[in-house]
Amino acid sequence: MKYSFPAFENGFIRAAAASPALRVADCTYNADQIIGVMREYAEKNVQLLCLPEFALTGYTCGDLFLQDTLLRGAEDGLAAILKASEGLNVVVLVGLPVRHNGKLYNCAAVLCNGELLGLVPKVHLPNYGEFYEKRHFIPGMREPECIELAGQETLIGTNLLFACKQLPAFVLAAEVCEDLWSPIPPSCAHALAGATVVANLSASDETVGKAAYRRELVCGQSARLLCAYLYADAGHGESTTDMTFAGHNLIAENGSLLADAAPFAGEDAVTELDLGRMVQERQRNTTFMPETNGYTTVEFELPPVELALIRPVSCTPFVPQDAATRAERCELILRIQAEGLAKRMEHTHAKCGVLGISGGLDSCLALLVAVRACKVLGRDAKDIVALTMPCFGTTKRTRSNAEILCEALGVTFGEINITETVKSHFADIGQPADKYDVTFENCQARVRTLELMDYANKNGGFVIGTGDLSELALGWATYNGDHMSMYGVNTGVPKTLVRHIVQYVADTCGNDTLRDVLVDILDTPVSPELLPTAADGTIAQQTEKLVGPYELHDFYLYYVLRFGFSPTKIYHLARTAFDGRYEPEVLLAWLKNFYRRFFAQQFKRSCLPDGPKVGSVTLSPRGDWRMPSDACNTLWMAELEKLEV
């Protein structure tokens, strides 16, 4: 059984865009089909159901729209739907023609639990090509007016919002088909007025290339408005006299396509909408300026539910699941890193770039980037100096891999054994050489950085930092040790993505020696190698056994930084994403560990060297993330203590 959690408390609703089969001008039949779909989805805990334009009559009625019989049939059908919706906890949008003050309007009827909440008329009426809507209808009025329809008094107008009392983040607006295709869709104003969800009732006929454009349109509008966007398209049953309709139903959220019913597949689009995420996005976006003048809000009630999410929750949110997209992402990140480093080398007139090469993942990626930077500058890879600095914890495997990697890449390789220098420092401060504490470890890290800095000064170069985003979040770096450099190329790359970038290079380099060593580096346990090796000469200090699995910490980091989600919501998402892989108590324990380390280690992030931003999440104090180093985590930890596993 999939994991369920309180949906409303965490900002989620389940939504559907559906295309019931219909008969042109048979309102009784169409109403029965709509009622069946409405009941079906209400049983599946769908709280929002969007149906196509003119779902009650059919879009292709032509001059039948001017027939009184059809208009009365549509009103009777709406009355039947309203009656059937009593006791169903779902908001439904149904398309129908509406008479008002002697004119016809192409409307979206919004209803819930037997109540007609309002009517939203179409603003932009297409009158070109195969469309001739101005023959029958007029554009809708913006300011709402009173109207009586299907035995109820309600409002009609485009400037209507529908707000859920139990979930303030759920604010619904509607537009109809062509409205989205116009230069300035009504949904632009709806979103600025507070709508987090826009539902589009559409009858978009199918032509070659139109489906792809429709997807782009829906996704682009959801991204521009920081909202969820439902698009319900007319399908089977419409007249085929001049057009064919494919039932291309779509649901997008902030630019991401969550559900896509392929044209002519006869399917509905169903998923959950994360409305809490939309609220967070708007809070952080200072150019999204609210403007509520002229809008009327109608409230409705829905009881909270528990949901097991249908929408995918990736356990690696930094890493695309699709192989082609992932490869493209890796290549772009490498280019960003290399261009940034190239500019810094050029500006500082550096004779060389110096980095510490350990045989581990992060220094491996930094070296790959440095070689690319040399190519950008038209310089020899020999201008990159990679220094291995063995000490108590260095293993033969990592030392060997470091040298093989440097030879394969054609960089300058050197070794500085820091053992005696470290022992000298131990003697200076009275540190026992057999006391394996934090001083024992940090002394080695600082000596390595000292050697790198001095070597760079001596040779007219500068030090390239290797630490990644995940380590910075957890504070898994020695202050003024590996924490410091003159340019940190990996500062925006999380550990889970570092792995995939190195794997991408291994897969595409075309060099067997380089590929083999990269694969072996990928197979090597992540370790700072600051404690003596095990008796068999293998790594004794494995990072993930100490700070926790990086895949969990990267998951937590993504939702903490990118969206500012609460610990409770992040925990529920983790339960969904890692279901069957980690026990709940393990997820919670490492989440607590993440918050403890994240708050306690801010002082290291407050003085980071420069480094290129590669994605939507960064910890640079000059960019995305600023917090006081002495902030308390009390509220976050208290919330976690209340969670039950």
Phi, psi and omega in degrees: 000133180288152184288128178250148177211165181297113187288310184298319182299336182249012172084016183255143165228156175262135184228155179218143170243117190231155179233084180298147175297144181220170172238133183298123176074005178261082187294328180294312178299314183297320178297320179297320178296318180295317179298319179298315179294319180299315179293319180301313183283331175298323178292337180265016178063029171282125180262348180219123181232119179252129179246166189289171173300134180052039179299334181280336184241332194097142182286332191265035181285341180060226183288354173297339176298339180270001180271128180301325182298317179295318182294320177292324178296321178294319180293320177295321178297320178296320178299320179294320179294318178300316179298317182290336182281351180299129181086356178262128184266067181211137173272128185238138174245123185235135179267137179198159173279141182229131173271135177206123180051042174080009179232161179255140179232142175271108193240154166255117175271128180252122185222156179202126173051048176085354184252131174276102187287328181171170178235127180248112182276155178290139182265311186258112184259114181290135179220050182217163179056233182274002184254140179214052186291334180290351174293333186238330191238163173238157180298148181287152176280146180280311182286124184299143177235157179282145179209151174247127182210138177054036176080011180229148172270134181209191179245148174232131181163156183283332185271060178241135172240149182236115190245134179275126181295322185279341181224090184304335180286348181266095177236118189256140171226162182228148166218165189237119173037263186304336178308320180289329186275356182280163181301319178232090182298147175304332182298338176299311178291323179302314182294317178295334178279351175127355181292126175262345177230131174242127178250130181245118176268115191232154168226076183262113181291160186261127173224168183300128177084352186287326182298317180296318179295323180296317177300313181298321181295313181294314180295317181297320180292321178295325179289316182296323185263359182051056185216173168266143183227121177255136180230108180256121189250144176298145184223226186298135177114338177293155177297141178255021181306309181235346186219160173234139184244137193252356182060044182277089184268137186222146170224125179234158179216114177049045176091349180261131178278110184271327182213136184216105175275110187303144178308135179067009179280345181068032183245162174255159175259123182225133177193181172258149175252131178265088184285333174299324178296320180296320178298316179297319181298319181289327178298320185275344183267102187283353175268355176271095187256118182297145176212100188259358183301135177086002182256146175244133181253129177250127182267151175218167183240139173222133178287142177299149179226164169259139181229143163261118191297134171275321181298143181290140172239105185290137175281353175231074187296339177279346189244119177300142181282327180286130186298317181294318179294321179296317179297318178298319179297315180298316180297318180295318180297316177302321180293318179298313180299314183294319179296319178297313180294321180299316178298318181293320178295319180295314184293323182273359181055039183293131176284336179202160171252134185241131176216154176274125182252120186255343189091007177257180187295310188295314180292331176297312179296317180300321179291319177300319179294317181299320178295319177296321179299321177297322178295320178300320183274355183070030182253160179288141177299340178297344177287354174260123180253116179254119183250125171268138185230075184296150175208211190300325188257003183290132179258160178299324183297310183290322179297318180293315180299322179300316182290317180298318180300314182295320178296318181294328182269349177077026179266169176282126183246137177213164180231135172232106179282117187264006186304309183292324177297317179297317179298323178297318177296319176304315181295321181299321185255002179074035180267119177298135183290346180252015177258102190271068181252191183295328178295318178304317182285311187293328178301318179296316181297321181288324178295320178300315180294321177301315180297318180296314181298314181295320178297317180297316178300316184295329187249014176069029181243192173216159189272130178264121180284152184242348185295145184256175184299320182296318179295322179294322179295320182272353184071022182278065180202150179274122181302128184061022171246241177293351175292337189246144175198188176259345173194120183261100188288336183261007190298338180255008185249117178287159186301319181298327180279329175306314181303314184289327178293316178296320178296321178299316178296319178300321183285337189243357188288333181071018180234113186299318181296314180296317179301313183297318182288325177295319178297319179291323175297320177297328181275353182278132178302140179292127183200143173279351180051053180252355175248152181307148181294162176291170184302329181270008177085006180268172182295128180264336186249105181253120189304314187291340175283343182262313184257347180110167182297131180296330179295328176287313183295324177292323176299311180297316182300317182302312184281335175289311185277314187289322186236351180066031182294156177287157176304323180297313181295319179297320178298314180297320178294322178295320177301322180288313185291321186254022180303124180089350181255325178228142175290150182305320182293331177289316177301316182292319181298316181286332175293318175298318179298320179300311182296321178300311183289320183299316179287315186293334188259012182301328183302331178287326182281341183288346181226046180284149171290167177298157176186152186284136171282129182245343182216196185279351182239128175210160181245015180295132178291349178260001184232255191278336192229121176223124175210153178291145182290343181249026175291148181265144178259016187305313183296319181292316180291324178296322178295320179293326180295336182279346183288141177252134181254000000 
